[in-house]
Amino acid sequence: MSVNKRLHYIDVLNCIAIYFVLVLHTSQLAFLGSPKDSNYVTTLILQTLCGPAVYIFFMNSGATLLNYRRKYSTKTFMLKRIKRVGIPFLIWSIIYYIYDISHRAYPGPIQHPHPSLTNFINAFANNNINNLFWFFYSIIALYLVTPIISVLIDHHQKTLFGIVVASFMLTDVLNYVSKLTGLKLMTSFMTQPLITSNFVGYFVMGYLIKERFFSEKEENYLIIIGLFALAISLINDLTLHRFVFINNIGPYLYSVSLYILIKRITEWLHTEKSYDFKIFKILSGASLGIYIIHPILYEMLDKYLFHATPYNWGRFLRLMNNPYQIFLVPVIAYVILSIVVVLIKKNRYIRILIP
């Protein structure tokens, strides 16, 4: 079995992505507040800037997994995915189901005042335990179609790019046109199984970027277009979504642009400055663990640091407008949870809990 050269930009992007997730979940005022709140526009901007968070995880997964056939069989691939993601996903779903009975955290965990086996099965099947786990449902769907898509990587990369274009047209473009015209153009009938909840475009694009499918000039165009899409989205935020024609174009273009930029910067630092990225390698491995655990820490910080919980929704909404909550909590959470997750992963008895 060949050993792949470590892709340092994957580690850096994983660290950025999970920090973006933490910021997204402390800037929920963007969805629950109003322009009268002093930090409302700030949270709108943060939601836009950090929007690529989970999409980066999808691109990284495509970059590292679509060529699995060069290393091992499909059976081994599936067993590895079950061990790394499937088992922790199931265990944490059970943990959160029990946690949800008597705790309220936001966003994520959903209360179950009348727990039962039937209720758990229904909740687990419908992402009704911790709605932040939508990522796991989506990534598992992508794992299931990876054996199909992976046969295209050697001689049919243009077909892979066709999948990217089709996914982009059926999600970002169709969604934008729908908002622009007021027509209901989105349909759930195109999401499963091969479109896999519309994230297959990110998954495949990550692989194509890794394989340098695009020339440097084409990548430059993608960067410029993505930054333009970001600028339009930020104008949309600053104008409080007043103008339909500049409604957020969608996260795809910006996500791809950011992905390429970080990849280039990381490779330049490694090649030209001989930076070894050891700390990013360590922290990258903690990313999914942080994703899983952070709602519990957020509840503890809200309760004991700010003395606010979702049980008193008015007070909790005021907390969402607190700049310390918006900017400081993600930093505290990242530091604490990085240490906790790294220590858990060093323990051979409990590291199965962390992807």
MIPAFI-588222 format. One record per residue (C-alpha): x, y, z; residue number from 1. Coordinates in steps of 0.1 Angstrom, whole numbers, plus 5000, padded with zeros to 4 digits. Layout:
N
ATOM     X     Y     Z    n
ATOM     X     Y     Z  NUM
...
***
This chain:
355
ATOM     X     Y     Z    n
ATOM  5000  5000  5000    1
ATOM  5014  5034  4990    2
ATOM  5017  5061  5016    3
ATOM  5004  5095  5006    4
ATOM  5023  5127  5012    5
ATOM  5006  5147  5039    6
ATOM  4985  5175  5026    7
ATOM  4992  5203  5051    8
ATOM  4965  5225  5036    9
ATOM  4939  5199  5046   10
ATOM  4950  5203  5082   11
ATOM  4949  5241  5080   12
ATOM  4915  5241  5064   13
ATOM  4901  5217  5090   14
ATOM  4912  5241  5118   15
ATOM  4897  5271  5100   16
ATOM  4865  5252  5093   17
ATOM  4858  5241  5129   18
ATOM  4866  5276  5142   19
ATOM  4841  5290  5116   20
ATOM  4815  5265  5130   21
ATOM  4821  5278  5165   22
ATOM  4816  5314  5153   23
ATOM  4785  5305  5134   24
ATOM  4769  5291  5165   25
ATOM  4776  5322  5186   26
ATOM  4762  5345  5160   27
ATOM  4727  5331  5159   28
ATOM  4714  5366  5165   29
ATOM  4715  5368  5127   30
ATOM  4685  5344  5126   31
ATOM  4667  5353  5158   32
ATOM  4673  5390  5163   33
ATOM  4663  5422  5144   34
ATOM  4679  5453  5131   35
ATOM  4672  5471  5164   36
ATOM  4698  5448  5181   37
ATOM  4732  5466  5182   38
ATOM  4752  5436  5169   39
ATOM  4726  5423  5144   40
ATOM  4745  5434  5113   41
ATOM  4777  5421  5128   42
ATOM  4763  5386  5131   43
ATOM  4749  5387  5096   44
ATOM  4784  5395  5084   45
ATOM  4799  5367  5105   46
ATOM  4774  5342  5091   47
ATOM  4785  5351  5056   48
ATOM  4822  5351  5063   49
ATOM  4821  5318  5082   50
ATOM  4795  5302  5059   51
ATOM  4820  5278  5042   52
ATOM  4826  5260  5076   53
ATOM  4811  5226  5070   54
ATOM  4815  5229  5032   55
ATOM  4852  5229  5038   56
ATOM  4849  5196  5056   57
ATOM  4830  5182  5026   58
ATOM  4857  5193  5002   59
ATOM  4885  5179  5024   60
ATOM  4866  5146  5026   61
ATOM  4864  5145  4988   62
ATOM  4901  5154  4984   63
ATOM  4912  5126  5008   64
ATOM  4887  5099  5001   65
ATOM  4878  5098  4964   66
ATOM  4911  5080  4955   67
ATOM  4906  5053  4981   68
ATOM  4908  5025  4955   69
ATOM  4945  5032  4951   70
ATOM  4951  5022  4987   71
ATOM  4925  4996  4997   72
ATOM  4893  4978  4987   73
ATOM  4857  4992  4989   74
ATOM  4850  4968  5018   75
ATOM  4880  4982  5037   76
ATOM  4869  5018  5029   77
ATOM  4834  5012  5042   78
ATOM  4847  4995  5074   79
ATOM  4870  5024  5080   80
ATOM  4842  5049  5076   81
ATOM  4820  5029  5100   82
ATOM  4847  5028  5126   83
ATOM  4858  5064  5122   84
ATOM  4824  5081  5118   85
ATOM  4795  5057  5120   86
ATOM  4802  5043  5155   87
ATOM  4810  5078  5171   88
ATOM  4779  5092  5154   89
ATOM  4756  5065  5169   90
ATOM  4773  5067  5204   91
ATOM  4769  5105  5205   92
ATOM  4734  5104  5193   93
ATOM  4726  5082  5223   94
ATOM  4745  5105  5246   95
ATOM  4727  5136  5233   96
ATOM  4694  5118  5235   97
ATOM  4699  5113  5272   98
ATOM  4714  5147  5276   99
ATOM  4684  5163  5259  100
ATOM  4660  5149  5284  101
ATOM  4670  5174  5311  102
ATOM  4692  5200  5294  103
ATOM  4686  5228  5269  104
ATOM  4715  5240  5248  105
ATOM  4713  5262  5217  106
ATOM  4719  5256  5189  107
ATOM  4718  5218  5184  108
ATOM  4703  5195  5210  109
ATOM  4665  5190  5209  110
ATOM  4646  5181  5240  111
ATOM  4628  5148  5244  112
ATOM  4605  5151  5275  113
ATOM  4590  5116  5269  114
ATOM  4619  5093  5261  115
ATOM  4615  5058  5248  116
ATOM  4631  5034  5224  117
ATOM  4606  5041  5197  118
ATOM  4611  5079  5202  119
ATOM  4648  5075  5200  120
ATOM  4646  5055  5167  121
ATOM  4623  5080  5152  122
ATOM  4645  5109  5164  123
ATOM  4677  5093  5151  124
ATOM  4662  5085  5117  125
ATOM  4651  5121  5113  126
ATOM  4680  5142  5127  127
ATOM  4658  5151  5157  128
ATOM  4684  5146  5185  129
ATOM  4710  5172  5178  130
ATOM  4702  5191  5146  131
ATOM  4739  5200  5142  132
ATOM  4744  5164  5133  133
ATOM  4729  5171  5098  134
ATOM  4766  5170  5088  135
ATOM  4769  5133  5097  136
ATOM  4738  5123  5078  137
ATOM  4751  5142  5048  138
ATOM  4787  5129  5049  139
ATOM  4774  5093  5053  140
ATOM  4753  5097  5022  141
ATOM  4785  5109  5004  142
ATOM  4804  5079  5017  143
ATOM  4777  5056  5002  144
ATOM  4781  5070  4967  145
ATOM  4819  5074  4969  146
ATOM  4825  5039  4954  147
ATOM  4804  5050  4924  148
ATOM  4821  5084  4919  149
ATOM  4856  5070  4926  150
ATOM  4856  5050  4894  151
ATOM  4858  5082  4875  152
ATOM  4889  5097  4890  153
ATOM  4915  5083  4866  154
ATOM  4901  5088  4832  155
ATOM  4869  5108  4836  156
ATOM  4878  5139  4855  157
ATOM  4858  5160  4830  158
ATOM  4828  5140  4840  159
ATOM  4835  5147  4876  160
ATOM  4836  5184  4868  161
ATOM  4802  5179  4850  162
ATOM  4789  5166  4883  163
ATOM  4802  5198  4900  164
ATOM  4785  5220  4875  165
ATOM  4752  5201  4877  166
ATOM  4752  5203  4915  167
ATOM  4760  5240  4914  168
ATOM  4732  5247  4889  169
ATOM  4706  5226  4909  170
ATOM  4715  5243  4942  171
ATOM  4731  5277  4942  172
ATOM  4718  5289  4908  173
ATOM  4683  5274  4912  174
ATOM  4680  5288  4947  175
ATOM  4691  5323  4936  176
ATOM  4667  5323  4907  177
ATOM  4640  5311  4930  178
ATOM  4645  5340  4954  179
ATOM  4649  5365  4926  180
ATOM  4616  5355  4909  181
ATOM  4595  5343  4939  182
ATOM  4590  5310  4921  183
ATOM  4593  5278  4942  184
ATOM  4619  5261  4921  185
ATOM  4637  5239  4947  186
ATOM  4626  5203  4949  187
ATOM  4635  5176  4974  188
ATOM  4631  5149  4946  189
ATOM  4666  5157  4933  190
ATOM  4684  5153  4966  191
ATOM  4688  5116  4970  192
ATOM  4706  5094  4965  193
ATOM  4732  5106  4940  194
ATOM  4729  5143  4946  195
ATOM  4733  5135  4983  196
ATOM  4716  5165  4998  197
ATOM  4733  5188  4972  198
ATOM  4768  5185  4988  199
ATOM  4783  5162  4962  200
ATOM  4795  5193  4943  201
ATOM  4817  5203  4973  202
ATOM  4829  5167  4978  203
ATOM  4840  5163  4941  204
ATOM  4854  5199  4939  205
ATOM  4878  5192  4968  206
ATOM  4893  5163  4949  207
ATOM  4896  5182  4916  208
ATOM  4914  5210  4933  209
ATOM  4938  5186  4950  210
ATOM  4945  5169  4916  211
ATOM  4951  5203  4900  212
ATOM  4924  5197  4874  213
ATOM  4922  5235  4869  214
ATOM  4951  5255  4855  215
ATOM  4966  5283  4876  216
ATOM  4947  5308  4854  217
ATOM  4914  5290  4859  218
ATOM  4920  5289  4896  219
ATOM  4926  5326  4895  220
ATOM  4892  5331  4879  221
ATOM  4876  5309  4905  222
ATOM  4892  5330  4933  223
ATOM  4880  5363  4917  224
ATOM  4845  5351  4911  225
ATOM  4843  5337  4946  226
ATOM  4855  5369  4962  227
ATOM  4830  5388  4941  228
ATOM  4802  5366  4953  229
ATOM  4814  5372  4989  230
ATOM  4814  5410  4983  231
ATOM  4778  5408  4970  232
ATOM  4767  5388  5000  233
ATOM  4783  5413  5024  234
ATOM  4766  5442  5006  235
ATOM  4734  5422  5010  236
ATOM  4741  5420  5048  237
ATOM  4749  5456  5051  238
ATOM  4717  5466  5034  239
ATOM  4697  5442  5056  240
ATOM  4687  5420  5027  241
ATOM  4667  5449  5013  242
ATOM  4674  5443  4976  243
ATOM  4664  5410  4961  244
ATOM  4687  5411  4931  245
ATOM  4718  5411  4954  246
ATOM  4705  5384  4976  247
ATOM  4732  5360  4988  248
ATOM  4744  5343  4956  249
ATOM  4752  5312  4977  250
ATOM  4781  5298  4996  251
ATOM  4796  5276  4968  252
ATOM  4816  5302  4949  253
ATOM  4830  5318  4980  254
ATOM  4838  5284  4996  255
ATOM  4858  5273  4965  256
ATOM  4876  5306  4964  257
ATOM  4886  5304  5001  258
ATOM  4896  5268  4997  259
ATOM  4920  5275  4968  260
ATOM  4935  5306  4986  261
ATOM  4942  5287  5018  262
ATOM  4957  5258  4998  263
ATOM  4980  5282  4979  264
ATOM  4991  5301  5010  265
ATOM  4998  5268  5029  266
ATOM  5018  5253  5001  267
ATOM  5038  5285  4997  268
ATOM  5046  5286  5034  269
ATOM  5056  5249  5034  270
ATOM  5077  5252  5002  271
ATOM  5092  5287  5005  272
ATOM  5094  5291  5043  273
ATOM  5098  5254  5054  274
ATOM  5069  5257  5079  275
ATOM  5061  5222  5091  276
ATOM  5025  5228  5103  277
ATOM  5028  5204  5132  278
ATOM  5004  5222  5155  279
ATOM  4978  5222  5127  280
ATOM  4982  5185  5123  281
ATOM  4974  5180  5160  282
ATOM  4945  5204  5160  283
ATOM  4931  5192  5127  284
ATOM  4925  5158  5142  285
ATOM  4904  5174  5170  286
ATOM  4880  5191  5146  287
ATOM  4852  5166  5144  288
ATOM  4854  5160  5182  289
ATOM  4850  5197  5188  290
ATOM  4821  5198  5164  291
ATOM  4804  5170  5184  292
ATOM  4811  5183  5219  293
ATOM  4808  5221  5216  294
ATOM  4771  5224  5223  295
ATOM  4776  5210  5258  296
ATOM  4804  5234  5265  297
ATOM  4784  5263  5251  298
ATOM  4756  5255  5275  299
ATOM  4780  5255  5304  300
ATOM  4795  5288  5294  301
ATOM  4761  5304  5288  302
ATOM  4749  5292  5322  303
ATOM  4779  5298  5344  304
ATOM  4797  5326  5327  305
ATOM  4768  5347  5314  306
ATOM  4740  5333  5336  307
ATOM  4716  5328  5307  308
ATOM  4699  5297  5294  309
ATOM  4672  5290  5267  310
ATOM  4648  5284  5296  311
ATOM  4646  5322  5299  312
ATOM  4644  5330  5262  313
ATOM  4643  5368  5266  314
ATOM  4675  5368  5286  315
ATOM  4691  5344  5262  316
ATOM  4683  5366  5232  317
ATOM  4700  5395  5250  318
ATOM  4730  5372  5255  319
ATOM  4731  5366  5218  320
ATOM  4736  5403  5213  321
ATOM  4766  5403  5238  322
ATOM  4799  5409  5219  323
ATOM  4817  5387  5245  324
ATOM  4794  5358  5235  325
ATOM  4798  5365  5198  326
ATOM  4836  5369  5198  327
ATOM  4851  5355  5230  328
ATOM  4832  5322  5234  329
ATOM  4844  5307  5202  330
ATOM  4880  5313  5213  331
ATOM  4875  5299  5247  332
ATOM  4857  5269  5233  333
ATOM  4884  5262  5207  334
ATOM  4912  5262  5233  335
ATOM  4894  5241  5259  336
ATOM  4879  5216  5235  337
ATOM  4911  5212  5215  338
ATOM  4929  5201  5247  339
ATOM  4900  5178  5258  340
ATOM  4897  5161  5224  341
ATOM  4934  5156  5220  342
ATOM  4936  5140  5254  343
ATOM  4906  5118  5247  344
ATOM  4922  5106  5214  345
ATOM  4954  5096  5233  346
ATOM  4934  5073  5255  347
ATOM  4930  5039  5238  348
ATOM  4899  5030  5258  349
ATOM  4877  5060  5250  350
ATOM  4892  5074  5217  351
ATOM  4865  5054  5198  352
ATOM  4842  5082  5209  353
ATOM  4859  5108  5187  354
ATOM  4860  5106  5149  355
***
